[in-house]
Amino acid sequence: MLPYLYLTVFFWLGGMLPLSASVPPDSLLRNRLYDRWQAVRYTRPDSSVYYAQQLHQLALKSKLPGDLAQSLMTLGIVERDRGSYAEAVILFRQALAYRERLTDAEELGTVYQHIALTYKRMGDFQKVASFYEQALSYAEKAYAIYLQHHCPAGSLASAQNTIGIILRDLKKLDAARQMYLSAIARLEPQQATLSTKDLSTLAILYGNIGQIMIANKEYDQAIASINKALAINTKIKQLTSLEHNRRNLANVYRLRKQLDSSAVHAEKAIQYSRQIGDPHRLFNTLMVAYQTYRDKGDYQLALALIEEQKAIEDSLMRVDKAKQILALQAKYDNERTRQLAEVTAQKDRLLAETKARLLLRHEGDLARIDADKSRDLSRVSARAALDKEELRTRYASASNQQTIKQLGEANNRQSLQLIWLSVGACLFCLLSGLLLLLYRRVRHSRAKIQTQSEQMRLLMRELHHRVKNNLAVVSGLLELQANRLGDTPVRQAFVESQQRVQAMSLIHQRLYQTDTTTQIDLNDYTHSLVDSLMAAYGYTPDRIDRRISVEVAEVDVDIAIPLGLILNELLTNAFKYAFPDLGATPRLTLRIWQKEGLNVFLSDNGPGLNLREWQTDQVLGRNASFGRRLIRSLTDQMGATLHIEVKKGTCFSLHIPTEVLEVS
């Protein structure tokens, strides 16, 4: 109803303008529709679809290639915003065909950039590297067109920004950084004379290179770059970019432990997110704000923020899952329709061939029988005519009997041939029917198994996600309870329990973020666990000498969970007892490799533990710590062996036999 109201209003306004006609020309109407589409694109999706369709109807009416290309581009952007990436690519390719007829190289490059961004979105959604590679090829093609036709610096910088974003998603941070720097060098000298569009591109470049600086822990340079972007976006009033800049500043100030500044930018980012009305942006901003207030110690506000983020996450997951289910159903229906059409066509073709073959054979046999019959009758008649006069009386009876006998034999042969033909046709039809039935059953079973497999994979990912969320809630409750206690052994026990829960939560987080539901990326998990415990005990990477080497790609989740708990206990022991009073630089060595099973070696340069306590039976009694009992219990559970050596620190060697890995 609202889009219709908008059209009615500016048709009425068109009648008030001082034009020669009461109805505005198509070009003016098209510009108004385009402006309305841009105004509601992010806030009212239904109205965005309506205005895009009206633009396309005007273009079909004018039949001008430029108008058709623009309207198809608008429809493609709408479909991309709705998540219909395949339809968006089809529309962009149609727009590309119209742009190629014209001589505007800049608009042609713009189409290639939109195709690149669509494939990039497909890569984000499906986590498939080939989509990023395809996106990169289209972005590079747009950049080559701009260079070849000497397009303005703003177009070249926009293409370089797109290439940099895709390189960043491909984890090629150095190449992305060089691309951003090259684009900034094009625009920065002309900043005073740039258009609003090119100023927006320059601000985006400053923000993007600031993100790479944050990843490289170049915090001062990152703050300077993002502040440049913030100044430009404030000038041109670009809300979406302002929200992104504020969120990044909140994150970098939090990493620098300047929590008051981080809180100010986080609140600004939340304000912009609510003003924009985009739940994805609000979700990301709430996470940054939660981390800031958690580090500040304002746990009540942090808990309120994480609860709001959880509600948004659940709603977004429901929408994404509905889209996935609809896509799977459409794919299944299309495949089933195609297979049924193929089977029906094949059945009709086989029946037609069989029918034609039987008819030809039947006609040939009938013709042969008729020919034999005619030849025999002619032969008998001729012989009877020649002997008629001579043997009329003597051989009349014998001749008649011979003729009757020959005719009977011919009839018998014909009947026998017809019987065999009927039997063969029946057998052929029966075999054809059985083969067709078997083929349909096999096809149906295969499709059903594939559908059940996809459903099971989705259910497993949902299960791991819910387990991760529950463990995160338990961890948060333990953290809140520990913060209420003083510096007592009880508080330390809560903190250690929270760390054990986080170790298990990391495993389930990795499981639902990947396509596999039973294998864990051990390298990624190990580094995340070490970083988490370092942060928990107040160590930074520049204060500790880490030597981590993981030579095993993936392990089964049944091995990963007890192994992660054992590593958590051993690392906690090192951070808690080995490093605090150490005069030299703390050194932590962790190596995991595979040889005749799975081997883990962990050592520190601390004063060393009392080896006799580990070896006596008393350790297993009531006086043994929970951590030591947990290590011994999990080691025995896996059928592994643990060796401890005190030599310039403490060395732990864990060996899991090959038989245990194969059973898992």
C-alpha positions in Angstrom: 0.0 0.0 0.0 2.9 2.4 0.9 4.6 2.2 -2.6 1.3 3.0 -4.3 0.9 6.0 -2.0 4.3 7.3 -2.8 3.7 7.0 -6.6 0.4 8.8 -6.1 2.0 11.6 -4.2 4.8 12.4 -6.7 2.4 12.0 -9.7 0.3 14.7 -8.0 3.4 16.8 -7.4 4.3 16.3 -11.1 1.1 18.0 -12.0 2.1 21.0 -9.8 5.5 21.5 -11.6 5.8 24.1 -14.3 6.0 21.7 -17.2 4.4 21.8 -20.6 2.4 18.6 -19.9 0.5 17.5 -16.8 2.3 14.1 -16.7 6.1 14.2 -16.1 8.3 12.6 -18.8 9.5 9.1 -18.4 13.0 10.2 -17.6 11.8 12.3 -14.7 9.6 9.5 -13.4 12.5 7.1 -13.8 14.8 9.3 -11.7 12.1 9.7 -9.0 11.6 6.0 -8.8 15.3 5.4 -8.6 15.7 7.9 -5.8 12.8 6.3 -3.9 14.4 2.9 -4.4 17.7 4.0 -2.9 15.9 5.6 0.0 14.0 2.4 1.0 16.6 -0.2 -0.1 17.9 -1.0 3.4 14.8 -0.1 5.5 11.8 -1.5 3.6 12.7 -4.5 1.4 9.1 -4.9 0.1 9.0 -1.3 -1.1 12.5 -1.8 -2.6 11.2 -4.7 -4.7 8.2 -2.7 -5.9 10.2 0.3 -7.1 12.7 -1.9 -8.8 9.9 -3.6 -10.7 8.4 -0.2 -11.7 11.8 0.9 -13.0 12.0 -2.3 -15.2 8.5 -1.7 -16.5 9.4 1.8 -17.6 12.6 0.4 -19.3 10.6 -2.2 -21.2 8.3 0.5 -22.4 11.2 2.7 -23.6 13.2 -0.3 -25.0 16.5 1.8 -24.7 19.5 -0.4 -23.9 20.8 2.1 -21.2 17.4 2.1 -19.4 17.1 -1.7 -19.6 20.7 -2.2 -18.3 20.0 0.1 -15.3 16.7 -1.5 -14.4 18.2 -5.0 -14.6 21.1 -3.9 -12.4 18.5 -2.6 -9.9 16.6 -5.9 -9.9 19.9 -7.8 -9.5 20.9 -5.7 -6.4 17.4 -6.3 -4.9 17.7 -10.1 -5.4 21.3 -10.0 -4.0 20.0 -8.2 -0.9 17.3 -10.8 -0.5 19.9 -13.6 -0.7 18.8 -14.9 -4.1 22.3 -14.9 -5.5 21.7 -17.2 -8.6 18.9 -14.9 -9.7 21.0 -11.9 -9.1 23.8 -13.2 -11.3 21.4 -14.0 -14.1 20.0 -10.4 -14.0 23.5 -8.9 -13.9 24.5 -10.9 -17.0 21.5 -9.7 -18.8 22.5 -6.1 -17.9 26.0 -6.9 -19.1 24.7 -7.8 -22.5 23.0 -4.4 -22.9 26.1 -2.5 -21.5 28.3 -4.3 -24.1 26.2 -2.8 -26.9 27.0 0.7 -25.6 30.3 2.6 -25.4 30.3 3.5 -21.7 33.2 1.5 -20.3 32.7 2.9 -16.8 29.2 1.5 -16.5 30.4 -1.8 -18.0 33.0 -2.1 -15.3 30.3 -1.3 -12.7 28.3 -4.4 -13.8 31.4 -6.6 -13.5 32.0 -5.2 -10.0 28.4 -6.1 -9.0 28.9 -9.6 -10.3 32.1 -9.9 -8.3 30.4 -8.7 -5.1 27.5 -11.2 -5.7 30.0 -14.1 -5.9 31.7 -12.8 -2.8 28.4 -12.9 -1.0 27.9 -16.5 -2.2 31.3 -17.4 -0.8 30.4 -15.8 2.6 27.1 -17.7 2.7 28.4 -21.1 1.6 32.0 -20.9 2.8 33.3 -22.1 -0.6 36.7 -20.8 -1.8 35.9 -21.2 -5.5 33.2 -18.5 -5.3 35.9 -16.1 -3.9 38.2 -17.0 -6.8 35.4 -16.3 -9.3 34.6 -13.0 -7.6 38.3 -12.0 -7.8 38.4 -12.7 -11.6 35.3 -10.5 -12.2 36.7 -7.7 -10.0 40.1 -7.8 -11.9 38.2 -7.7 -15.2 36.4 -4.5 -14.1 39.8 -3.0 -13.0 41.3 -3.9 -16.4 38.4 -2.2 -18.3 38.9 1.0 -16.2 42.6 1.0 -16.9 42.2 0.3 -20.6 39.7 3.2 -21.2 41.4 5.7 -18.8 38.4 5.9 -16.5 38.4 8.4 -13.5 40.4 7.7 -10.4 37.3 7.1 -8.4 36.3 4.1 -10.6 39.8 2.7 -10.4 39.9 3.0 -6.7 36.5 1.4 -6.3 37.6 -1.6 -8.3 40.8 -1.9 -6.2 38.7 -1.7 -3.0 36.6 -4.6 -4.3 39.7 -6.6 -5.2 41.2 -5.9 -1.7 38.0 -7.1 0.1 38.1 -10.4 -1.8 41.8 -10.9 -1.2 41.2 -10.2 2.5 38.5 -12.9 2.5 41.0 -15.3 0.8 43.4 -14.6 3.8 45.9 -12.8 1.5 46.3 -9.9 3.9 49.5 -8.5 2.4 48.2 -8.4 -1.1 44.9 -6.8 0.1 46.9 -4.2 2.0 48.9 -3.3 -1.1 45.7 -2.9 -3.1 44.2 -0.6 -0.5 47.3 1.5 -0.3 47.4 1.9 -4.1 43.8 3.0 -4.2 44.3 5.5 -1.4 47.3 6.9 -3.3 45.0 7.6 -6.3 42.3 9.5 -4.3 44.2 11.1 -1.4 45.9 13.9 -3.4 42.6 14.9 -4.9 40.5 14.8 -1.7 39.5 18.4 -1.7 37.9 18.1 -5.1 36.4 14.6 -4.9 32.7 14.0 -5.4 30.5 12.5 -2.5 30.7 9.1 -4.2 34.5 9.2 -4.4 34.8 10.5 -0.8 32.7 7.6 0.3 35.1 5.2 -1.5 38.1 6.9 0.2 36.5 6.5 3.6 35.8 2.8 3.0 39.5 2.3 2.0 40.7 4.0 5.2 38.4 1.7 7.2 39.3 -1.5 5.4 43.1 -0.9 5.7 42.5 -0.1 9.4 40.9 -3.6 9.9 44.1 -5.2 8.4 46.2 -3.1 10.8 44.1 -4.3 13.7 44.7 -7.9 12.6 48.5 -7.2 12.5 48.2 -5.5 16.0 49.3 -2.1 14.6 46.8 -0.4 16.8 48.1 3.2 16.6 48.2 3.2 12.8 44.7 1.6 12.8 43.2 4.3 15.0 44.7 7.0 12.8 43.4 5.4 9.6 39.9 4.8 11.0 39.7 8.3 12.3 40.3 9.6 8.8 37.4 7.5 7.6 35.3 8.8 10.5 35.9 12.4 9.6 34.9 11.9 5.9 31.8 9.9 6.8 30.7 12.5 9.3 31.1 15.1 6.6 29.0 13.2 4.0 26.6 11.8 6.6 27.1 8.1 5.6 25.4 6.3 8.5 26.3 2.7 7.6 30.0 3.7 7.3 29.9 5.7 10.5 28.5 2.6 12.4 31.3 0.5 10.9 34.0 3.0 11.9 32.7 3.4 15.5 32.6 -0.4 15.9 36.2 -0.8 14.7 37.4 2.0 17.0 35.6 0.4 20.0 37.4 -2.9 19.2 40.9 -1.4 18.8 40.6 0.7 22.0 39.4 -2.5 23.8 42.5 -4.3 22.6 44.6 -1.4 23.8 42.9 -1.7 27.2 41.5 1.9 26.8 38.1 0.7 27.9 36.4 4.1 28.5 37.2 5.2 25.0 36.0 1.8 23.7 32.7 2.2 25.6 32.1 5.6 24.0 32.6 4.4 20.5 30.6 1.2 21.2 27.6 3.2 22.4 27.8 5.4 19.3 27.9 2.3 17.1 24.8 0.8 18.8 23.0 4.1 18.3 23.8 4.1 14.5 22.9 0.4 14.2 19.4 1.0 15.7 18.9 4.1 13.5 19.8 2.1 10.3 17.6 -0.8 11.3 19.9 -3.6 10.0 19.8 -6.6 12.4 23.1 -8.0 11.1 24.9 -4.7 12.0 23.3 -4.5 15.4 24.3 -8.2 16.0 28.0 -7.4 15.3 27.9 -4.1 17.3 26.4 -5.7 20.4 29.2 -8.3 20.4 31.9 -5.6 20.5 30.0 -3.7 23.2 29.6 -6.8 25.3 33.3 -7.5 25.1 34.1 -3.9 26.2 31.7 -3.9 29.2 32.8 -7.4 30.2 36.5 -6.3 30.3 35.4 -3.1 32.2 33.8 -5.3 34.9 30.2 -4.0 34.2 28.8 -7.6 34.0 25.1 -6.6 34.4 25.2 -4.4 31.3 27.4 -7.0 29.5 24.9 -9.7 30.3 22.0 -7.5 28.9 23.9 -6.9 25.7 24.7 -10.6 25.2 21.1 -11.5 25.8 19.9 -9.0 23.1 22.6 -10.3 20.7 21.5 -13.9 21.4 17.8 -13.0 20.5 19.0 -11.4 17.3 21.2 -14.4 16.5 18.3 -16.8 16.9 16.0 -14.7 14.6 18.7 -14.5 11.9 19.4 -18.2 12.1 15.7 -19.0 11.7 15.6 -16.8 8.5 18.8 -18.4 7.1 17.6 -21.9 7.9 14.2 -21.2 6.2 16.1 -20.0 3.1 18.3 -23.1 3.1 15.3 -25.4 3.5 13.4 -23.6 0.6 16.5 -23.8 -1.6 16.9 -27.6 -0.8 13.2 -28.2 -1.5 13.4 -26.3 -4.8 16.5 -28.2 -5.8 14.9 -31.5 -4.9 11.7 -30.7 -6.8 13.6 -29.6 -9.9 15.8 -32.7 -9.9 12.8 -35.0 -9.4 10.9 -33.3 -12.3 13.9 -33.6 -14.5 14.4 -37.3 -13.7 10.8 -38.1 -14.2 10.9 -36.4 -17.6 14.0 -38.4 -18.5 12.4 -41.7 -17.4 9.1 -40.9 -19.3 10.9 -40.0 -22.5 13.1 -43.1 -22.3 10.1 -45.3 -21.7 8.2 -43.8 -24.6 11.2 -44.2 -26.9 11.7 -47.8 -25.9 8.0 -48.6 -26.4 8.0 -46.9 -29.8 11.2 -48.8 -30.9 9.8 -52.1 -29.7 6.4 -51.6 -31.3 8.0 -50.6 -34.7 10.4 -53.6 -34.5 7.5 -56.0 -33.8 5.4 -54.6 -36.6 8.2 -54.8 -39.1 8.9 -58.4 -38.1 5.2 -59.3 -38.2 4.7 -57.8 -41.6 7.7 -59.5 -43.0 6.6 -62.9 -41.7 3.1 -62.5 -43.0 4.4 -61.5 -46.5 6.8 -64.5 -46.5 3.9 -66.9 -45.6 1.6 -65.4 -48.2 4.4 -65.7 -50.8 5.1 -69.4 -49.9 1.4 -70.1 -49.9 0.9 -68.5 -53.3 3.9 -70.3 -54.7 2.8 -73.7 -53.4 -0.7 -73.2 -54.7 0.6 -72.2 -58.1 2.9 -75.2 -58.2 0.1 -77.6 -57.3 -2.3 -76.0 -59.7 0.2 -76.2 -62.6 1.1 -79.8 -61.8 -2.6 -80.7 -61.6 -3.4 -79.0 -64.9 -0.6 -80.8 -66.7 -1.6 -84.2 -65.3 -5.3 -83.5 -65.5 -6.0 -85.2 -68.7 -3.5 -88.0 -68.3 -4.1 -88.9 -64.6 -7.6 -87.5 -64.3 -9.1 -90.7 -63.0 -6.1 -92.4 -61.6 -4.5 -89.7 -59.6 -7.5 -87.4 -58.9 -7.9 -88.6 -55.3 -4.1 -88.7 -54.6 -3.6 -85.2 -55.9 -6.4 -83.8 -53.8 -4.9 -85.4 -50.6 -1.5 -84.1 -51.4 -2.8 -80.5 -51.8 -4.8 -80.7 -48.6 -1.7 -82.0 -46.7 0.6 -79.2 -48.0 -2.0 -76.5 -47.1 -2.3 -77.9 -43.6 1.4 -77.9 -43.0 1.6 -74.3 -44.2 -1.1 -73.3 -41.8 0.6 -75.1 -39.0 3.9 -73.3 -39.6 2.1 -69.9 -39.7 0.3 -70.6 -36.4 3.6 -71.7 -34.7 5.4 -68.6 -35.9 2.6 -66.3 -34.6 2.7 -68.1 -31.2 6.4 -67.6 -30.8 6.1 -63.9 -31.8 3.4 -63.4 -29.1 5.5 -65.1 -26.4 8.6 -63.0 -27.3 6.6 -59.8 -27.2 5.1 -60.6 -23.8 8.5 -61.5 -22.4 10.0 -58.2 -23.7 7.2 -56.1 -22.2 7.6 -57.9 -18.9 11.3 -57.4 -18.8 10.9 -53.7 -19.8 8.4 -53.1 -17.0 10.6 -54.8 -14.4 13.6 -52.7 -15.5 11.6 -49.5 -15.4 10.3 -50.3 -11.9 13.7 -51.1 -10.6 15.1 -47.9 -12.1 12.5 -45.8 -10.4 13.1 -47.4 -7.1 16.8 -46.9 -7.3 16.3 -43.2 -8.2 13.8 -42.7 -5.5 16.1 -44.4 -2.9 19.1 -42.4 -3.9 17.2 -39.1 -3.7 15.8 -40.0 -0.4 19.2 -40.9 1.0 20.7 -37.7 -0.2 17.9 -35.6 1.3 18.2 -37.4 4.7 22.0 -36.9 4.6 21.6 -33.2 4.1 19.0 -33.0 6.9 21.3 -35.0 9.2 24.2 -32.6 8.5 22.0 -29.6 9.3 20.7 -31.2 12.5 24.3 -32.0 13.6 25.4 -28.5 13.0 22.4 -27.2 15.0 23.2 -29.6 17.8 26.8 -28.5 18.1 25.7 -24.9 17.9 23.2 -25.3 20.8 25.8 -27.2 22.9 28.3 -24.4 22.2 25.7 -21.8 23.3 24.8 -23.8 26.5 28.5 -24.1 27.4 28.9 -20.4 26.8 26.0 -19.7 29.2 27.6 -22.0 31.8 31.0 -20.3 31.3 29.4 -16.9 31.7 27.6 -17.9 34.9 30.8 -19.3 36.3 32.6 -16.1 35.4 29.9 -13.9 37.0 30.0 -16.1 40.2 33.8 -16.0 40.4 33.8 -12.2 40.1 31.5 -12.0 43.1 34.0 -13.9 45.3 37.3 -12.6 46.7 40.8 -13.7 45.9 40.2 -17.1 47.5 40.8 -20.8 46.5 37.0 -21.0 45.9 37.2 -18.2 43.3 40.3 -19.9 41.6 38.3 -23.2 41.4 35.5 -21.3 39.6 37.9 -19.8 37.2 39.5 -23.2 36.4 36.1 -24.7 35.9 35.2 -21.9 33.5 38.4 -22.6 31.6 37.5 -26.3 31.3 34.1 -25.4 30.0 35.6 -23.0 27.5 38.0 -25.7 26.2 35.0 -28.0 25.4 33.0 -25.0 24.0 35.8 -24.3 21.5 35.5 -27.8 20.1 31.7 -27.5 19.5 32.2 -24.0 18.0 34.6 -25.4 15.4 32.2 -28.3 14.7 29.2 -26.1 13.8 31.3 -23.6 11.8 32.7 -26.3 9.4 31.1 -28.7 6.9 32.4 -31.7 8.8 30.6 -32.7 12.1 33.0 -35.2 13.5 36.5 -33.8 12.7 38.3 -31.0 14.5 41.0 -28.7 13.0 43.6 -29.4 15.7 46.0 -26.6 14.7 43.3 -23.9 14.9 41.9 -25.3 18.1 45.3 -25.5 19.9 46.2 -21.9 19.1 42.8 -20.7 20.2 43.1 -22.6 23.5 46.6 -21.2 24.2 45.5 -17.7 23.4 42.4 -18.0 25.6 44.5 -19.2 28.6 47.2 -16.6 28.1 44.5 -13.9 28.2 42.9 -15.4 31.3 46.2 -15.3 33.2 47.2 -11.9 32.0 49.9 -12.8 29.5 50.4 -11.1 26.2 52.3 -12.5 23.1 55.2 -10.1 23.7 55.7 -11.3 27.3 56.0 -15.0 26.6 58.1 -17.1 24.2 55.6 -19.4 22.5 56.9 -22.3 20.3 53.8 -24.1 19.0 54.0 -26.7 16.3 50.9 -28.8 15.2 51.7 -31.3 12.5 48.3 -33.0 12.6 45.5 -31.6 10.4 42.3 -33.1 12.0 41.3 -35.5 14.7 38.1 -37.1 15.7 35.9 -35.3 18.2 36.0 -38.4 20.6 39.8 -37.8 20.8 39.7 -34.0 20.6 37.5 -33.5 23.7 39.6 -35.4 26.3 42.8 -34.2 24.6 41.6 -30.6 24.9 40.8 -31.0 28.6 44.3 -32.6 29.2 46.0 -29.7 27.3 43.9 -27.2 29.3 45.1 -28.7 32.6 48.7 -28.9 31.6 48.7 -25.3 30.2 46.9 -24.0 33.3 49.6 -25.7 35.4 52.3 -23.9 33.5 50.7 -20.4 33.6 49.7 -20.8 37.2 52.7 -22.3 38.8 55.7 -22.3 36.4 55.7 -18.6 35.1 54.6 -16.2 37.9 57.8 -16.1 39.9 60.2 -16.8 37.0 63.0 -14.3 36.6 63.7 -15.1 32.9 61.3 -14.8 30.0 58.6 -17.5 30.2 59.0 -20.1 27.5 56.2 -22.5 26.5 56.9 -25.3 24.0 54.0 -27.4 22.5 54.4 -29.9 19.7 51.8 -32.3 18.4 52.8 -34.9 15.7 51.7 -38.3 14.4 54.1 -41.3 14.6 52.8 -44.7 15.6 49.8 -42.8 17.0 49.3 -39.3 18.2 52.1 -37.7 20.3 51.9 -34.5 22.4 55.0 -32.8 24.0 54.6 -29.8 26.3 57.3 -28.2 28.3 58.1 -24.9 30.3 61.2 -23.4 31.8 59.7 -23.0 35.3 61.2 -24.4 38.5 59.7 -27.8 37.9 57.1 -29.8 39.9 57.6 -32.4 42.6 57.9 -35.5 40.5 57.6 -37.8 43.5 54.1 -36.6 44.2 53.0 -37.6 40.7 54.5 -41.0 41.0 53.2 -42.1 44.5 49.9 -43.7 45.0 49.0 -40.9 47.5 48.4 -38.6 44.5 45.5 -40.7 43.5 43.9 -40.4 46.9 41.9 -37.7 48.6 44.9 -35.3 48.8 45.4 -35.2 45.0 44.1 -32.1 43.1 41.1 -32.3 40.8 43.3 -31.4 37.8 45.7 -34.2 38.4 42.9 -36.7 38.9 41.3 -35.4 35.7 44.5 -35.8 33.7 45.0 -39.4 35.0 41.4 -40.3 34.4 41.2 -39.0 30.8 44.6 -40.6 30.0 43.4 -44.0 31.1 40.0 -43.4 29.3 41.8 -43.0 26.0 44.2 -45.8 26.6 47.1 -43.4 26.4 50.4 -43.1 28.3 51.7 -39.9 30.1 55.4 -39.5 30.8 56.7 -36.6 33.0 60.3 -35.4 33.2 61.8 -32.5 35.2 64.8 -31.1 33.3 65.2 -27.3 33.1 61.5 -27.1 33.7 58.7 -29.7 33.4 58.2 -31.8 30.3 55.0 -33.8 29.6 54.9 -36.4 26.9 51.5 -37.9 26.0 51.2 -40.8 23.5 47.9 -42.1 22.1 48.3 -45.4 20.2 47.3 -45.9 16.6 44.7 -48.5 17.7 42.8 -45.9 19.7 42.8 -43.5 16.8 41.5 -46.1 14.4 38.7 -47.1 16.8 37.7 -43.4 17.1 
